[in-house]
C-alpha cells in the first residue's frame, strides 16, 4: 500500500478486494488521509534525492582540476548552467567544496 504512489481509489479497491476489508465511510476517509500522507512522504524523498544528486554533481565539478584549474568563477558558471541555478546560488555551492 505504501510502496507506490497509487491513487486512493485503487488502494481502497485493493483493501476491499484482496484483504476483504469493509470500506465504511469513516475508513474511506482514513485511507484517503493515509494516501495523502504517503504521497507527501514520497515527494519529499524524491526532492531530497534530487538535492543530494545535485550536490554530488557540483562536488564532482569542483574537485575536477583538469577541467577547471583554479578558477572558481568558471566553475560557478558551469554549475549554474548544468544544474539550472542562479550564479549566486551556484557560487555558494561551489564555495562549500572549493579547496584553496
N, C-alpha and C positions, 0 to 999 in steps of 0.2 A: 504494500500500500504506500510506502514511503520511498521506494526505490526509483520511481519515475514520476515526473510531473504530469499525471493523468488528470483529466477533468473530474470534478466532484461527482458528476452523474455516473461516470464509468466506475469510479471507486464504490459508489453506493450499490451499483448493479453487481459488482464483484462480491461485495459483502453479503448481499442478499442471495445471489445465485450459488456461489461457491462455499460460503460459510453458514448459509441458512439463518442469517441474522435478520430479524424483522425490522424493517425500516420505518419506525414510528416518526412522527413529525419532529419530536424532540431529538431523536437520534440522527435524523437527516440534518438538522441544524448543527449538531455536534460534528458530524462528518464534514460538513461544509467548512466549519471553523478549522478543523484539523487540516483539511486540504489547503486552506488559505495559509495556515502557518507553515506547512511543509513547502509551499511554493516560495514563501519569503525566505526560508532557510536555504532552499536550493538557489535562489537568485543571489543571496549574499555569498554563498560558497563560490558561485561562478565568478562573481565580481572579485572576490579575494584571489581566486586563481589567476584571473587576468592581471591583477595588480602585481602578483608575485612573478608572473611571466614577464611582465614589462620591466620590473626591477632587475630580473636576471639578464634580460636583453641589454639594458642600459649598462649594467656592470660589465658584461662581456665587451661592449663597445669601448668603455672607458679603459679597461685593462688590456686592450689590444694596441700596444705601442707601435706595431708595424703599420697600422692603418692611420693612426693619428699621433704622430710623435710629438709629445709635449705641447699640444695646442688645445687647451681647454675650451676655447671659444668654438673651434671647429667641431670638437666632439659634441658640445652642447647643441650646435646647429644640426648635426647629423641625428642626434637623439630626438630632437624636436620633429624633424622630418619623418623619421622612421616610426615614431610612436604617436604622432598626431598631437604633440604637446606644444604649448607656447614656449618660446625661447626662455622665458623666465623660469617656468616650471622645470624645463629640461636642464637648465643651468644649475638649479638647486639639486636635482637628482644626481647630476654629474659630480657636483661638489662632494657628495657623500662618499664617492668611490675614488676621487682623484688623488693620486699619490704625487706629492711634490718632489 
